[in-house]
Amino acid sequence: MRVALAGKTMNISSTGVLFTSVAEPDLGGPIEYVITLSHEGRQAVNIRCVGKVLRSQRLHQRAEGDRRSFQIAATLERYEFIRDPMAAHAAERR
């Protein structure tokens, strides 16, 4: 099952990423995510990544109605640059 959710990248390296999301993923399961770089530049650079969920931790946030969210660590096993901004949105909806 594919679900598209917005999140915030906290840390990224050549082998993995740490980000927040409002939903808890399946530990050990595959994950596909799109990272947007240079969001305020003339054109955003989108990278579609594929990896595996390593860990997830529930966080409690006071902002925005005290919504619960999760901090998620995932591997970065494969990636590709997405040149067409509409393709990035299509990837998020899959």
Secondary structure, 3 states (H helix, E strand, C coil): CCCCCCEEEEEECCCEEEEEECCCCCCCCEEEEEEEECCCCCCCEEEEEEEEEEEEEEEECCHHHHCEEEEEEEECCEEEEECCHHHHHHHHHC
